[in-house]
Amino acid sequence: MNKMSTTIYEFNPCIYPRLLWVVKGGTLDDISKVLELADYEEDESTGAVTLCNVRRRSDENLGALVWFPKASNIKNLDWIAHESTHVAMYMFGETGCIADVQNQEPLAYLVGWAF
């Protein structure tokens, strides 16, 4: 079997029951060997994408994948902030947390963590 050329970085937020995977560069084929992706079709114009309800094949743990198709795209702080918000909203949705004006701190901390 060929060695996978794509590195998948894994992060555990500990207090939320979902993982975060980040990939810079690489291919969907390589990512799909490790993570089960829900019906995503690659778009060459995408600078970054967050996929939710991603499942690790080895143990079926769930999480979100943030993928920067071109490794250099990870230097764009606007995109990192944008994708971090998607990650936080996904984790909030999975745990029943509420993001509103009266309850901003948990969301702000989670976006900061994902960033």
C-alpha positions in Angstrom: 0.0 0.0 0.0 1.3 3.5 -0.8 2.0 5.8 2.0 -0.4 8.7 2.3 1.1 12.0 1.3 -1.5 14.1 3.0 -1.1 15.0 6.7 -4.3 15.2 8.7 -3.9 17.2 11.9 -6.3 16.3 14.7 -7.5 18.4 17.5 -9.8 17.6 20.5 -11.6 20.4 22.1 -12.1 18.2 25.2 -15.4 19.8 26.4 -17.2 19.2 23.1 -17.8 15.6 21.9 -16.5 16.2 18.4 -13.0 16.4 16.9 -11.5 18.9 14.5 -9.3 17.8 11.6 -7.3 20.3 9.5 -5.6 19.5 6.2 -3.5 21.9 4.2 -3.0 20.8 0.7 -3.4 17.1 -0.1 -6.2 15.4 -2.1 -9.7 14.3 -1.4 -8.6 10.8 -2.3 -6.0 10.7 0.5 -8.3 12.4 3.0 -11.1 9.9 2.2 -8.8 7.0 3.1 -8.9 8.2 6.8 -12.1 10.2 7.0 -15.5 9.5 5.6 -16.7 12.6 3.9 -20.4 13.3 3.2 -21.1 13.9 -0.5 -18.6 16.6 -1.1 -17.5 17.4 -4.7 -14.3 19.2 -5.0 -14.5 22.8 -6.4 -11.2 24.1 -7.8 -12.1 27.7 -6.9 -12.5 26.8 -3.2 -9.8 28.4 -1.0 -11.0 26.6 2.1 -13.9 24.4 3.1 -15.4 23.1 6.3 -17.1 19.7 6.1 -19.3 18.7 9.1 -20.4 15.3 10.3 -17.1 13.8 9.1 -16.5 10.3 10.5 -13.0 8.8 11.2 -13.0 5.4 9.5 -10.9 3.7 12.1 -13.3 4.2 15.1 -16.3 6.2 13.7 -15.5 9.3 15.9 -17.3 12.4 14.5 -16.0 15.9 13.8 -15.5 18.7 11.4 -12.8 18.8 8.7 -11.3 22.1 7.6 -9.5 21.6 4.3 -7.3 24.2 2.5 -6.8 22.6 -0.9 -3.7 24.7 -1.6 -1.4 24.6 1.4 -0.6 28.3 0.9 -4.2 29.2 1.5 -3.8 28.5 5.2 -2.0 31.8 5.5 -5.2 33.8 4.8 -6.4 34.8 8.2 -9.9 35.8 6.8 -10.4 32.3 5.6 -9.2 30.8 8.9 -11.6 33.0 10.8 -14.5 32.1 8.5 -13.9 28.4 8.7 -13.4 28.6 12.5 -16.9 30.0 12.8 -18.3 27.1 10.8 -16.5 24.7 13.1 -17.9 26.4 16.2 -21.4 26.6 14.8 -21.3 22.9 13.9 -20.1 21.9 17.4 -22.8 24.1 19.0 -25.4 22.5 16.8 -24.2 19.0 17.8 -24.4 19.8 21.5 -27.5 22.0 21.8 -25.6 25.1 22.7 -27.1 28.4 21.9 -25.3 31.3 20.2 -27.1 34.5 20.9 -26.4 38.0 22.4 -26.9 36.8 25.9 -24.6 33.8 25.5 -21.6 35.0 23.5 -18.6 33.8 25.5 -18.8 30.0 24.7 -19.0 30.8 21.0 -16.2 33.3 21.2 -13.9 30.8 23.0 -14.7 28.0 20.6 -14.1 30.2 17.5 -10.8 31.3 19.1 -9.8 27.7 19.8 -10.6 26.6 16.3 -8.7 29.5 14.9 
